[in-house]
Amino acid sequence: MPYKKAASPKFRDFSNDDANIFSAERAKIDFEVALIGKLTAAREANGLAQAQLTDAAGLAQSAGARLETVESCAAD
């Protein structure tokens, strides 16, 4: 019988469970995810690569990639 990987829980499911995260913390996470989404949209609308934005901000490119990954994972 082939191995069947169990479905991983989605962050949204975890964060919406009051047993896991208080509503105030959930609101903070939702705000931060929305802000990251707006930053990503603005970066793309202005034709900037992650590396260009993070260089201008004085951050490592990997920091920008992690932020955008957080935004995309939370939206799932």
N, CA, C, O and CB atoms as a CASP TS submission, in Angstrom:
PFRMAT TS
TARGET T0000
AUTHOR 0000-0000-0000
METHOD Language model
MODEL 1
PARENT N/A
ATOM      1  N   MET     1       0.839  -1.173   0.000  1.00  0.00           N
ATOM      2  CA  MET     1       0.000   0.000   0.000  1.00  0.00           C
ATOM      3  C   MET     1       0.889   1.244   0.000  1.00  0.00           C
ATOM      4  O   MET     1       1.785   1.352   0.838  1.00  0.00           O
ATOM      5  CB  MET     1      -0.957  -0.006   1.216  1.00  0.00           C
ATOM      6  N   PRO     2       0.663   2.178  -0.917  1.00  0.00           N
ATOM      7  CA  PRO     2       1.524   3.368  -0.977  1.00  0.00           C
ATOM      8  C   PRO     2       1.326   4.268   0.242  1.00  0.00           C
ATOM      9  O   PRO     2       0.252   4.333   0.839  1.00  0.00           O
ATOM     10  CB  PRO     2       1.245   4.161  -2.258  1.00  0.00           C
ATOM     11  N   TYR     3       2.405   4.952   0.575  1.00  0.00           N
ATOM     12  CA  TYR     3       2.375   5.887   1.701  1.00  0.00           C
ATOM     13  C   TYR     3       1.508   7.066   1.337  1.00  0.00           C
ATOM     14  O   TYR     3       1.641   7.624   0.247  1.00  0.00           O
ATOM     15  CB  TYR     3       3.799   6.356   2.085  1.00  0.00           C
ATOM     16  N   LYS     4       0.625   7.454   2.230  1.00  0.00           N
ATOM     17  CA  LYS     4      -0.242   8.603   1.997  1.00  0.00           C
ATOM     18  C   LYS     4       0.067   9.653   3.051  1.00  0.00           C
ATOM     19  O   LYS     4      -0.132   9.435   4.246  1.00  0.00           O
ATOM     20  CB  LYS     4      -1.750   8.198   2.030  1.00  0.00           C
ATOM     21  N   LYS     5       0.555  10.791   2.588  1.00  0.00           N
ATOM     22  CA  LYS     5       0.905  11.872   3.501  1.00  0.00           C
ATOM     23  C   LYS     5      -0.366  12.497   4.064  1.00  0.00           C
ATOM     24  O   LYS     5      -1.308  12.795   3.329  1.00  0.00           O
ATOM     25  CB  LYS     5       1.769  12.940   2.788  1.00  0.00           C
ATOM     26  N   ALA     6      -0.374  12.689   5.377  1.00  0.00           N
ATOM     27  CA  ALA     6      -1.527  13.317   6.022  1.00  0.00           C
ATOM     28  C   ALA     6      -1.602  14.781   5.610  1.00  0.00           C
ATOM     29  O   ALA     6      -0.580  15.447   5.445  1.00  0.00           O
ATOM     30  CB  ALA     6      -1.440  13.187   7.568  1.00  0.00           C
ATOM     31  N   ALA     7      -2.803  15.261   5.449  1.00  0.00           N
ATOM     32  CA  ALA     7      -2.992  16.674   5.104  1.00  0.00           C
ATOM     33  C   ALA     7      -2.518  17.537   6.260  1.00  0.00           C
ATOM     34  O   ALA     7      -2.873  17.295   7.414  1.00  0.00           O
ATOM     35  CB  ALA     7      -4.480  16.978   4.767  1.00  0.00           C
ATOM     36  N   SER     8      -1.721  18.535   5.946  1.00  0.00           N
ATOM     37  CA  SER     8      -1.236  19.424   6.999  1.00  0.00           C
ATOM     38  C   SER     8      -2.294  20.474   7.297  1.00  0.00           C
ATOM     39  O   SER     8      -2.978  20.947   6.389  1.00  0.00           O
ATOM     40  CB  SER     8       0.102  20.094   6.590  1.00  0.00           C
ATOM     41  N   PRO     9      -2.427  20.836   8.555  1.00  0.00           N
ATOM     42  CA  PRO     9      -3.426  21.861   8.890  1.00  0.00           C
ATOM     43  C   PRO     9      -3.006  23.209   8.309  1.00  0.00           C
ATOM     44  O   PRO     9      -1.817  23.522   8.237  1.00  0.00           O
ATOM     45  CB  PRO     9      -3.611  21.970  10.431  1.00  0.00           C
ATOM     46  N   LYS    10      -3.963  23.977   7.910  1.00  0.00           N
ATOM     47  CA  LYS    10      -3.692  25.306   7.375  1.00  0.00           C
ATOM     48  C   LYS    10      -3.543  26.289   8.532  1.00  0.00           C
ATOM     49  O   LYS    10      -4.196  26.151   9.566  1.00  0.00           O
ATOM     50  CB  LYS    10      -4.823  25.759   6.407  1.00  0.00           C
ATOM     51  N   PHE    11      -2.681  27.275   8.347  1.00  0.00           N
ATOM     52  CA  PHE    11      -2.481  28.284   9.381  1.00  0.00           C
ATOM     53  C   PHE    11      -3.794  28.963   9.722  1.00  0.00           C
ATOM     54  O   PHE    11      -4.079  29.212  10.894  1.00  0.00           O
ATOM     55  CB  PHE    11      -1.449  29.320   8.933  1.00  0.00           C
ATOM     56  N   ARG    12      -4.597  29.266   8.709  1.00  0.00           N
ATOM     57  CA  ARG    12      -5.868  29.954   8.935  1.00  0.00           C
ATOM     58  C   ARG    12      -6.764  29.127   9.861  1.00  0.00           C
ATOM     59  O   ARG    12      -7.410  29.682  10.750  1.00  0.00           O
ATOM     60  CB  ARG    12      -6.586  30.223   7.589  1.00  0.00           C
ATOM     61  N   ASP    13      -6.808  27.810   9.663  1.00  0.00           N
ATOM     62  CA  ASP    13      -7.618  26.947  10.533  1.00  0.00           C
ATOM     63  C   ASP    13      -7.104  26.999  11.968  1.00  0.00           C
ATOM     64  O   ASP    13      -7.888  27.092  12.913  1.00  0.00           O
ATOM     65  CB  ASP    13      -7.607  25.492  10.017  1.00  0.00           C
ATOM     66  N   PHE    14      -5.787  26.940  12.124  1.00  0.00           N
ATOM     67  CA  PHE    14      -5.180  26.986  13.447  1.00  0.00           C
ATOM     68  C   PHE    14      -5.453  28.320  14.123  1.00  0.00           C
ATOM     69  O   PHE    14      -5.839  28.369  15.291  1.00  0.00           O
ATOM     70  CB  PHE    14      -3.676  26.739  13.354  1.00  0.00           C
ATOM     71  N   SER    15      -5.248  29.404  13.379  1.00  0.00           N
ATOM     72  CA  SER    15      -5.374  30.731  13.992  1.00  0.00           C
ATOM     73  C   SER    15      -6.817  31.117  14.280  1.00  0.00           C
ATOM     74  O   SER    15      -7.054  31.991  15.114  1.00  0.00           O
ATOM     75  CB  SER    15      -4.751  31.770  13.098  1.00  0.00           C
ATOM     76  N   ASN    16      -7.775  30.503  13.626  1.00  0.00           N
ATOM     77  CA  ASN    16      -9.176  30.817  13.885  1.00  0.00           C
ATOM     78  C   ASN    16      -9.763  30.010  15.029  1.00  0.00           C
ATOM     79  O   ASN    16     -10.924  30.203  15.391  1.00  0.00           O
ATOM     80  CB  ASN    16      -9.986  30.585  12.648  1.00  0.00           C
ATOM     81  N   ASP    17      -8.983  29.114  15.599  1.00  0.00           N
ATOM     82  CA  ASP    17      -9.450  28.306  16.727  1.00  0.00           C
ATOM     83  C   ASP    17      -9.136  29.051  18.024  1.00  0.00           C
ATOM     84  O   ASP    17      -7.970  29.266  18.354  1.00  0.00           O
ATOM     85  CB  ASP    17      -8.785  26.883  16.722  1.00  0.00           C
ATOM     86  N   ASP    18     -10.176  29.442  18.754  1.00  0.00           N
ATOM     87  CA  ASP    18      -9.982  30.198  19.998  1.00  0.00           C
ATOM     88  C   ASP    18      -9.149  29.450  21.030  1.00  0.00           C
ATOM     89  O   ASP    18      -8.595  30.067  21.940  1.00  0.00           O
ATOM     90  CB  ASP    18     -11.319  30.546  20.597  1.00  0.00           C
ATOM     91  N   ALA    19      -9.054  28.145  20.904  1.00  0.00           N
ATOM     92  CA  ALA    19      -8.241  27.369  21.836  1.00  0.00           C
ATOM     93  C   ALA    19      -6.746  27.587  21.580  1.00  0.00           C
ATOM     94  O   ALA    19      -5.921  27.330  22.457  1.00  0.00           O
ATOM     95  CB  ALA    19      -8.586  25.878  21.726  1.00  0.00           C
ATOM     96  N   ASN    20      -6.401  28.054  20.390  1.00  0.00           N
ATOM     97  CA  ASN    20      -4.991  28.227  20.019  1.00  0.00           C
ATOM     98  C   ASN    20      -4.503  29.663  20.139  1.00  0.00           C
ATOM     99  O   ASN    20      -3.379  29.901  20.580  1.00  0.00           O
ATOM    100  CB  ASN    20      -4.776  27.752  18.613  1.00  0.00           C
ATOM    101  N   ILE    21      -5.327  30.610  19.755  1.00  0.00           N
ATOM    102  CA  ILE    21      -4.899  32.011  19.704  1.00  0.00           C
ATOM    103  C   ILE    21      -6.034  32.905  20.203  1.00  0.00           C
ATOM    104  O   ILE    21      -7.181  32.768  19.777  1.00  0.00           O
ATOM    105  CB  ILE    21      -4.476  32.415  18.255  1.00  0.00           C
ATOM    106  N   PHE    22      -5.697  33.816  21.107  1.00  0.00           N
ATOM    107  CA  PHE    22      -6.679  34.777  21.597  1.00  0.00           C
ATOM    108  C   PHE    22      -7.107  35.699  20.459  1.00  0.00           C
ATOM    109  O   PHE    22      -6.341  35.929  19.523  1.00  0.00           O
ATOM    110  CB  PHE    22      -6.104  35.598  22.779  1.00  0.00           C
ATOM    111  N   SER    23      -8.307  36.218  20.535  1.00  0.00           N
ATOM    112  CA  SER    23      -8.833  37.056  19.454  1.00  0.00           C
ATOM    113  C   SER    23      -7.980  38.301  19.217  1.00  0.00           C
ATOM    114  O   SER    23      -7.830  38.725  18.072  1.00  0.00           O
ATOM    115  CB  SER    23     -10.263  37.469  19.766  1.00  0.00           C
ATOM    116  N   ALA    24      -7.419  38.894  20.267  1.00  0.00           N
ATOM    117  CA  ALA    24      -6.568  40.079  20.095  1.00  0.00           C
ATOM    118  C   ALA    24      -5.302  39.716  19.312  1.00  0.00           C
ATOM    119  O   ALA    24      -4.852  40.486  18.464  1.00  0.00           O
ATOM    120  CB  ALA    24      -6.191  40.685  21.475  1.00  0.00           C
ATOM    121  N   GLU    25      -4.737  38.556  19.597  1.00  0.00           N
ATOM    122  CA  GLU    25      -3.547  38.107  18.875  1.00  0.00           C
ATOM    123  C   GLU    25      -3.901  37.798  17.427  1.00  0.00           C
ATOM    124  O   GLU    25      -3.124  38.089  16.517  1.00  0.00           O
ATOM    125  CB  GLU    25      -2.929  36.864  19.555  1.00  0.00           C
ATOM    126  N   ARG    26      -5.085  37.205  17.212  1.00  0.00           N
ATOM    127  CA  ARG    26      -5.540  36.905  15.858  1.00  0.00           C
ATOM    128  C   ARG    26      -5.701  38.199  15.061  1.00  0.00           C
ATOM    129  O   ARG    26      -5.332  38.254  13.888  1.00  0.00           O
ATOM    130  CB  ARG    26      -6.871  36.119  15.891  1.00  0.00           C
ATOM    131  N   ALA    27      -6.248  39.232  15.688  1.00  0.00           N
ATOM    132  CA  ALA    27      -6.419  40.523  15.011  1.00  0.00           C
ATOM    133  C   ALA    27      -5.061  41.106  14.626  1.00  0.00           C
ATOM    134  O   ALA    27      -4.916  41.674  13.544  1.00  0.00           O
ATOM    135  CB  ALA    27      -7.190  41.515  15.914  1.00  0.00           C
ATOM    136  N   LYS    28      -4.080  40.970  15.492  1.00  0.00           N
ATOM    137  CA  LYS    28      -2.728  41.467  15.200  1.00  0.00           C
ATOM    138  C   LYS    28      -2.127  40.707  14.017  1.00  0.00           C
ATOM    139  O   LYS    28      -1.528  41.309  13.125  1.00  0.00           O
ATOM    140  CB  LYS    28      -1.814  41.330  16.448  1.00  0.00           C
ATOM    141  N   ILE    29      -2.288  39.394  14.015  1.00  0.00           N
ATOM    142  CA  ILE    29      -1.770  38.578  12.914  1.00  0.00           C
ATOM    143  C   ILE    29      -2.455  38.960  11.605  1.00  0.00           C
ATOM    144  O   ILE    29      -1.794  39.126  10.580  1.00  0.00           O
ATOM    145  CB  ILE    29      -1.972  37.073  13.207  1.00  0.00           C
ATOM    146  N   ASP    30      -3.779  39.100  11.640  1.00  0.00           N
ATOM    147  CA  ASP    30      -4.518  39.468  10.436  1.00  0.00           C
ATOM    148  C   ASP    30      -4.065  40.827   9.904  1.00  0.00           C
ATOM    149  O   ASP    30      -3.934  41.006   8.693  1.00  0.00           O
ATOM    150  CB  ASP    30      -6.021  39.490  10.721  1.00  0.00           C
ATOM    151  N   PHE    31      -3.824  41.784  10.803  1.00  0.00           N
ATOM    152  CA  PHE    31      -3.336  43.101  10.396  1.00  0.00           C
ATOM    153  C   PHE    31      -1.968  42.985   9.731  1.00  0.00           C
ATOM    154  O   PHE    31      -1.734  43.572   8.675  1.00  0.00           O
ATOM    155  CB  PHE    31      -3.261  44.049  11.607  1.00  0.00           C
ATOM    156  N   GLU    32      -1.073  42.231  10.348  1.00  0.00           N
ATOM    157  CA  GLU    32       0.277  42.094   9.804  1.00  0.00           C
ATOM    158  C   GLU    32       0.265  41.394   8.451  1.00  0.00           C
ATOM    159  O   GLU    32       1.001  41.784   7.544  1.00  0.00           O
ATOM    160  CB  GLU    32       1.163  41.325  10.779  1.00  0.00           C
ATOM    161  N   VAL    33      -0.563  40.369   8.308  1.00  0.00           N
ATOM    162  CA  VAL    33      -0.664  39.660   7.034  1.00  0.00           C
ATOM    163  C   VAL    33      -1.211  40.593   5.956  1.00  0.00           C
ATOM    164  O   VAL    33      -0.717  40.600   4.828  1.00  0.00           O
ATOM    165  CB  VAL    33      -1.565  38.409   7.175  1.00  0.00           C
ATOM    166  N   ALA    34      -2.227  41.379   6.301  1.00  0.00           N
ATOM    167  CA  ALA    34      -2.788  42.336   5.334  1.00  0.00           C
ATOM    168  C   ALA    34      -1.744  43.377   4.936  1.00  0.00           C
ATOM    169  O   ALA    34      -1.649  43.746   3.765  1.00  0.00           O
ATOM    170  CB  ALA    34      -4.035  43.036   5.923  1.00  0.00           C
ATOM    171  N   LEU    35      -0.967  43.848   5.899  1.00  0.00           N
ATOM    172  CA  LEU    35       0.075  44.832   5.622  1.00  0.00           C
ATOM    173  C   LEU    35       1.143  44.252   4.692  1.00  0.00           C
ATOM    174  O   LEU    35       1.587  44.921   3.758  1.00  0.00           O
ATOM    175  CB  LEU    35       0.716  45.312   6.931  1.00  0.00           C
ATOM    176  N   ILE    36       1.545  43.031   4.945  1.00  0.00           N
ATOM    177  CA  ILE    36       2.526  42.366   4.080  1.00  0.00           C
ATOM    178  C   ILE    36       1.954  42.213   2.672  1.00  0.00           C
ATOM    179  O   ILE    36       2.661  42.404   1.683  1.00  0.00           O
ATOM    180  CB  ILE    36       2.925  40.979   4.659  1.00  0.00           C
ATOM    181  N   GLY    37       0.670  41.867   2.591  1.00  0.00           N
ATOM    182  CA  GLY    37       0.018  41.743   1.283  1.00  0.00           C
ATOM    183  C   GLY    37       0.034  43.054   0.528  1.00  0.00           C
ATOM    184  O   GLY    37       0.274  43.070  -0.679  1.00  0.00           O
ATOM    185  N   LYS    38      -0.220  44.158   1.220  1.00  0.00           N
ATOM    186  CA  LYS    38      -0.204  45.480   0.580  1.00  0.00           C
ATOM    187  C   LYS    38       1.207  45.858   0.141  1.00  0.00           C
ATOM    188  O   LYS    38       1.392  46.447  -0.924  1.00  0.00           O
ATOM    189  CB  LYS    38      -0.761  46.548   1.538  1.00  0.00           C
ATOM    190  N   LEU    39       2.189  45.525   0.949  1.00  0.00           N
ATOM    191  CA  LEU    39       3.582  45.800   0.590  1.00  0.00           C
ATOM    192  C   LEU    39       3.967  45.006  -0.663  1.00  0.00           C
ATOM    193  O   LEU    39       4.608  45.536  -1.570  1.00  0.00           O
ATOM    194  CB  LEU    39       4.532  45.449   1.769  1.00  0.00           C
ATOM    195  N   THR    40       3.573  43.746  -0.702  1.00  0.00           N
ATOM    196  CA  THR    40       3.871  42.910  -1.862  1.00  0.00           C
ATOM    197  C   THR    40       3.180  43.461  -3.106  1.00  0.00           C
ATOM    198  O   THR    40       3.791  43.548  -4.172  1.00  0.00           O
ATOM    199  CB  THR    40       3.436  41.455  -1.606  1.00  0.00           C
ATOM    200  N   ALA    41       1.908  43.833  -2.973  1.00  0.00           N
ATOM    201  CA  ALA    41       1.167  44.381  -4.115  1.00  0.00           C
ATOM    202  C   ALA    41       1.799  45.686  -4.605  1.00  0.00           C
ATOM    203  O   ALA    41       1.907  45.905  -5.811  1.00  0.00           O
ATOM    204  CB  ALA    41      -0.308  44.620  -3.735  1.00  0.00           C
ATOM    205  N   ALA    42       2.213  46.540  -3.691  1.00  0.00           N
ATOM    206  CA  ALA    42       2.843  47.809  -4.069  1.00  0.00           C
ATOM    207  C   ALA    42       4.193  47.558  -4.751  1.00  0.00           C
ATOM    208  O   ALA    42       4.542  48.229  -5.722  1.00  0.00           O
ATOM    209  CB  ALA    42       3.030  48.714  -2.825  1.00  0.00           C
ATOM    210  N   ARG    43       4.937  46.594  -4.235  1.00  0.00           N
ATOM    211  CA  ARG    43       6.226  46.255  -4.846  1.00  0.00           C
ATOM    212  C   ARG    43       6.017  45.788  -6.276  1.00  0.00           C
ATOM    213  O   ARG    43       6.711  46.232  -7.191  1.00  0.00           O
ATOM    214  CB  ARG    43       6.956  45.166  -4.028  1.00  0.00           C
ATOM    215  N   GLU    44       5.057  44.891  -6.464  1.00  0.00           N
ATOM    216  CA  GLU    44       4.796  44.359  -7.799  1.00  0.00           C
ATOM    217  C   GLU    44       4.243  45.440  -8.736  1.00  0.00           C
ATOM    218  O   GLU    44       4.621  45.498  -9.906  1.00  0.00           O
ATOM    219  CB  GLU    44       3.816  43.185  -7.714  1.00  0.00           C
ATOM    220  N   ALA    45       3.349  46.296  -8.226  1.00  0.00           N
ATOM    221  CA  ALA    45       2.758  47.362  -9.045  1.00  0.00           C
ATOM    222  C   ALA    45       3.812  48.347  -9.536  1.00  0.00           C
ATOM    223  O   ALA    45       3.657  48.965 -10.589  1.00  0.00           O
ATOM    224  CB  ALA    45       1.686  48.107  -8.251  1.00  0.00           C
ATOM    225  N   ASN    46       4.878  48.486  -8.767  1.00  0.00           N
ATOM    226  CA  ASN    46       5.955  49.400  -9.141  1.00  0.00           C
ATOM    227  C   ASN    46       7.094  48.705  -9.873  1.00  0.00           C
ATOM    228  O   ASN    46       8.130  49.311 -10.148  1.00  0.00           O
ATOM    229  CB  ASN    46       6.493  50.085  -7.915  1.00  0.00           C
ATOM    230  N   GLY    47       6.893  47.426 -10.185  1.00  0.00           N
ATOM    231  CA  GLY    47       7.870  46.686 -10.974  1.00  0.00           C
ATOM    232  C   GLY    47       9.176  46.399 -10.259  1.00  0.00           C
ATOM    233  O   GLY    47      10.215  46.233 -10.898  1.00  0.00           O
ATOM    234  N   LEU    48       9.128  46.340  -8.937  1.00  0.00           N
ATOM    235  CA  LEU    48      10.350  46.063  -8.173  1.00  0.00           C
ATOM    236  C   LEU    48      10.472  44.580  -7.857  1.00  0.00           C
ATOM    237  O   LEU    48       9.482  43.909  -7.566  1.00  0.00           O
ATOM    238  CB  LEU    48      10.368  46.878  -6.874  1.00  0.00           C
ATOM    239  N   ALA    49      11.683  44.086  -7.918  1.00  0.00           N
ATOM    240  CA  ALA    49      11.972  42.732  -7.464  1.00  0.00           C
ATOM    241  C   ALA    49      12.141  42.763  -5.946  1.00  0.00           C
ATOM    242  O   ALA    49      12.427  43.811  -5.367  1.00  0.00           O
ATOM    243  CB  ALA    49      13.251  42.157  -8.166  1.00  0.00           C
ATOM    244  N   GLN    50      11.962  41.614  -5.315  1.00  0.00           N
ATOM    245  CA  GLN    50      12.176  41.544  -3.861  1.00  0.00           C
ATOM    246  C   GLN    50      13.548  42.093  -3.500  1.00  0.00           C
ATOM    247  O   GLN    50      13.687  42.855  -2.543  1.00  0.00           O
ATOM    248  CB  GLN    50      12.036  40.091  -3.356  1.00  0.00           C
ATOM    249  N   ALA    51      14.548  41.707  -4.260  1.00  0.00           N
ATOM    250  CA  ALA    51      15.915  42.131  -3.959  1.00  0.00           C
ATOM    251  C   ALA    51      16.065  43.653  -4.012  1.00  0.00           C
ATOM    252  O   ALA    51      16.790  44.232  -3.203  1.00  0.00           O
ATOM    253  CB  ALA    51      16.892  41.481  -4.934  1.00  0.00           C
ATOM    254  N   GLN    52      15.396  44.291  -4.943  1.00  0.00           N
ATOM    255  CA  GLN    52      15.478  45.755  -5.044  1.00  0.00           C
ATOM    256  C   GLN    52      14.841  46.424  -3.825  1.00  0.00           C
ATOM    257  O   GLN    52      15.397  47.372  -3.270  1.00  0.00           O
ATOM    258  CB  GLN    52      14.790  46.246  -6.336  1.00  0.00           C
ATOM    259  N   LEU    53      13.679  45.931  -3.414  1.00  0.00           N
ATOM    260  CA  LEU    53      12.999  46.514  -2.269  1.00  0.00           C
ATOM    261  C   LEU    53      13.795  46.283  -0.980  1.00  0.00           C
ATOM    262  O   LEU    53      13.983  47.204  -0.185  1.00  0.00           O
ATOM    263  CB  LEU    53      11.590  45.928  -2.137  1.00  0.00           C
ATOM    264  N   THR    54      14.255  45.057  -0.786  1.00  0.00           N
ATOM    265  CA  THR    54      14.977  44.773   0.449  1.00  0.00           C
ATOM    266  C   THR    54      16.319  45.493   0.487  1.00  0.00           C
ATOM    267  O   THR    54      16.782  45.879   1.561  1.00  0.00           O
ATOM    268  CB  THR    54      15.186  43.272   0.604  1.00  0.00           C
ATOM    269  N   ASP    55      16.950  45.678  -0.672  1.00  0.00           N
ATOM    270  CA  ASP    55      18.203  46.435  -0.719  1.00  0.00           C
ATOM    271  C   ASP    55      17.947  47.886  -0.319  1.00  0.00           C
ATOM    272  O   ASP    55      18.711  48.463   0.454  1.00  0.00           O
ATOM    273  CB  ASP    55      18.837  46.366  -2.133  1.00  0.00           C
ATOM    274  N   ALA    56      16.872  48.475  -0.845  1.00  0.00           N
ATOM    275  CA  ALA    56      16.531  49.861  -0.506  1.00  0.00           C
ATOM    276  C   ALA    56      16.170  50.011   0.972  1.00  0.00           C
ATOM    277  O   ALA    56      16.394  51.063   1.572  1.00  0.00           O
ATOM    278  CB  ALA    56      15.368  50.345  -1.375  1.00  0.00           C
ATOM    279  N   ALA    57      15.612  48.952   1.547  1.00  0.00           N
ATOM    280  CA  ALA    57      15.217  48.982   2.960  1.00  0.00           C
ATOM    281  C   ALA    57      16.360  48.573   3.889  1.00  0.00           C
ATOM    282  O   ALA    57      16.226  48.644   5.111  1.00  0.00           O
ATOM    283  CB  ALA    57      14.021  48.066   3.186  1.00  0.00           C
ATOM    284  N   GLY    58      17.485  48.144   3.307  1.00  0.00           N
ATOM    285  CA  GLY    58      18.620  47.720   4.125  1.00  0.00           C
ATOM    286  C   GLY    58      18.441  46.353   4.751  1.00  0.00           C
ATOM    287  O   GLY    58      19.006  46.069   5.807  1.00  0.00           O
ATOM    288  N   LEU    59      17.651  45.497   4.099  1.00  0.00           N
ATOM    289  CA  LEU    59      17.397  44.151   4.611  1.00  0.00           C
ATOM    290  C   LEU    59      17.999  43.118   3.671  1.00  0.00           C
ATOM    291  O   LEU    59      18.305  43.415   2.516  1.00  0.00           O
ATOM    292  CB  LEU    59      15.883  43.905   4.784  1.00  0.00           C
ATOM    293  N   ALA    60      18.164  41.921   4.172  1.00  0.00           N
ATOM    294  CA  ALA    60      18.592  40.816   3.319  1.00  0.00           C
ATOM    295  C   ALA    60      17.413  40.408   2.442  1.00  0.00           C
ATOM    296  O   ALA    60      16.265  40.485   2.880  1.00  0.00           O
ATOM    297  CB  ALA    60      19.112  39.604   4.170  1.00  0.00           C
ATOM    298  N   GLN    61      17.681  39.974   1.209  1.00  0.00           N
ATOM    299  CA  GLN    61      16.612  39.552   0.302  1.00  0.00           C
ATOM    300  C   GLN    61      15.822  38.408   0.917  1.00  0.00           C
ATOM    301  O   GLN    61      14.617  38.297   0.694  1.00  0.00           O
ATOM    302  CB  GLN    61      17.188  39.131  -1.065  1.00  0.00           C
ATOM    303  N   SER    62      16.483  37.561   1.682  1.00  0.00           N
ATOM    304  CA  SER    62      15.785  36.436   2.306  1.00  0.00           C
ATOM    305  C   SER    62      14.717  36.908   3.288  1.00  0.00           C
ATOM    306  O   SER    62      13.724  36.211   3.499  1.00  0.00           O
ATOM    307  CB  SER    62      16.782  35.530   3.021  1.00  0.00           C
ATOM    308  N   ALA    63      14.908  38.081   3.890  1.00  0.00           N
ATOM    309  CA  ALA    63      13.899  38.627   4.805  1.00  0.00           C
ATOM    310  C   ALA    63      12.622  38.966   4.035  1.00  0.00           C
ATOM    311  O   ALA    63      11.519  38.704   4.515  1.00  0.00           O
ATOM    312  CB  ALA    63      14.443  39.886   5.534  1.00  0.00           C
ATOM    313  N   GLY    64      12.766  39.541   2.860  1.00  0.00           N
ATOM    314  CA  GLY    64      11.610  39.845   2.026  1.00  0.00           C
ATOM    315  C   GLY    64      10.901  38.581   1.577  1.00  0.00           C
ATOM    316  O   GLY    64       9.671  38.524   1.554  1.00  0.00           O
ATOM    317  N   ALA    65      11.671  37.578   1.226  1.00  0.00           N
ATOM    318  CA  ALA    65      11.073  36.305   0.809  1.00  0.00           C
ATOM    319  C   ALA    65      10.301  35.674   1.959  1.00  0.00           C
ATOM    320  O   ALA    65       9.207  35.145   1.759  1.00  0.00           O
ATOM    321  CB  ALA    65      12.158  35.335   0.303  1.00  0.00           C
ATOM    322  N   ARG    66      10.865  35.727   3.167  1.00  0.00           N
ATOM    323  CA  ARG    66      10.166  35.162   4.331  1.00  0.00           C
ATOM    324  C   ARG    66       8.862  35.907   4.597  1.00  0.00           C
ATOM    325  O   ARG    66       7.842  35.285   4.893  1.00  0.00           O
ATOM    326  CB  ARG    66      11.067  35.216   5.581  1.00  0.00           C
ATOM    327  N   LEU    67       8.889  37.228   4.494  1.00  0.00           N
ATOM    328  CA  LEU    67       7.660  38.008   4.707  1.00  0.00           C
ATOM    329  C   LEU    67       6.582  37.614   3.704  1.00  0.00           C
ATOM    330  O   LEU    67       5.432  37.379   4.078  1.00  0.00           O
ATOM    331  CB  LEU    67       7.952  39.517   4.596  1.00  0.00           C
ATOM    332  N   GLU    68       6.956  37.543   2.440  1.00  0.00           N
ATOM    333  CA  GLU    68       5.962  37.209   1.426  1.00  0.00           C
ATOM    334  C   GLU    68       5.498  35.766   1.567  1.00  0.00           C
ATOM    335  O   GLU    68       4.363  35.453   1.207  1.00  0.00           O
ATOM    336  CB  GLU    68       6.529  37.444   0.027  1.00  0.00           C
ATOM    337  N   THR    69       6.335  34.889   2.074  1.00  0.00           N
ATOM    338  CA  THR    69       5.926  33.512   2.324  1.00  0.00           C
ATOM    339  C   THR    69       4.927  33.465   3.466  1.00  0.00           C
ATOM    340  O   THR    69       3.953  32.716   3.397  1.00  0.00           O
ATOM    341  CB  THR    69       7.143  32.628   2.640  1.00  0.00           C
ATOM    342  N   VAL    70       5.142  34.238   4.503  1.00  0.00           N
ATOM    343  CA  VAL    70       4.198  34.318   5.622  1.00  0.00           C
ATOM    344  C   VAL    70       2.838  34.765   5.112  1.00  0.00           C
ATOM    345  O   VAL    70       1.810  34.200   5.483  1.00  0.00           O
ATOM    346  CB  VAL    70       4.712  35.288   6.716  1.00  0.00           C
ATOM    347  N   GLU    71       2.839  35.783   4.261  1.00  0.00           N
ATOM    348  CA  GLU    71       1.584  36.310   3.727  1.00  0.00           C
ATOM    349  C   GLU    71       0.863  35.246   2.910  1.00  0.00           C
ATOM    350  O   GLU    71      -0.350  35.087   3.042  1.00  0.00           O
ATOM    351  CB  GLU    71       1.841  37.557   2.866  1.00  0.00           C
ATOM    352  N   SER    72       1.585  34.519   2.073  1.00  0.00           N
ATOM    353  CA  SER    72       0.929  33.530   1.221  1.00  0.00           C
ATOM    354  C   SER    72       0.477  32.311   2.020  1.00  0.00           C
ATOM    355  O   SER    72      -0.560  31.725   1.711  1.00  0.00           O
ATOM    356  CB  SER    72       1.867  33.097   0.099  1.00  0.00           C
ATOM    357  N   CYS    73       1.234  31.924   3.033  1.00  0.00           N
ATOM    358  CA  CYS    73       0.828  30.777   3.871  1.00  0.00           C
ATOM    359  C   CYS    73      -0.399  31.100   4.702  1.00  0.00           C
ATOM    360  O   CYS    73      -1.277  30.256   4.879  1.00  0.00           O
ATOM    361  CB  CYS    73       1.974  30.355   4.794  1.00  0.00           C
ATOM    362  N   ALA    74      -0.459  32.308   5.206  1.00  0.00           N
ATOM    363  CA  ALA    74      -1.604  32.683   6.040  1.00  0.00           C
ATOM    364  C   ALA    74      -2.867  32.805   5.219  1.00  0.00           C
ATOM    365  O   ALA    74      -3.967  32.616   5.740  1.00  0.00           O
ATOM    366  CB  ALA    74      -1.331  33.992   6.761  1.00  0.00           C
ATOM    367  N   ALA    75      -2.728  33.117   3.947  1.00  0.00           N
ATOM    368  CA  ALA    75      -3.902  33.267   3.105  1.00  0.00           C
ATOM    369  C   ALA    75      -4.483  31.925   2.682  1.00  0.00           C
ATOM    370  O   ALA    75      -5.642  31.861   2.274  1.00  0.00           O
ATOM    371  CB  ALA    75      -3.559  34.081   1.887  1.00  0.00           C
ATOM    372  N   ASP    76      -3.718  30.874   2.770  1.00  0.00           N
ATOM    373  CA  ASP    76      -4.203  29.530   2.363  1.00  0.00           C
ATOM    374  C   ASP    76      -5.342  29.062   3.248  1.00  0.00           C
ATOM    375  O   ASP    76      -5.866  27.966   3.052  1.00  0.00           O
ATOM    376  CB  ASP    76      -3.059  28.499   2.413  1.00  0.00           C
TER
END
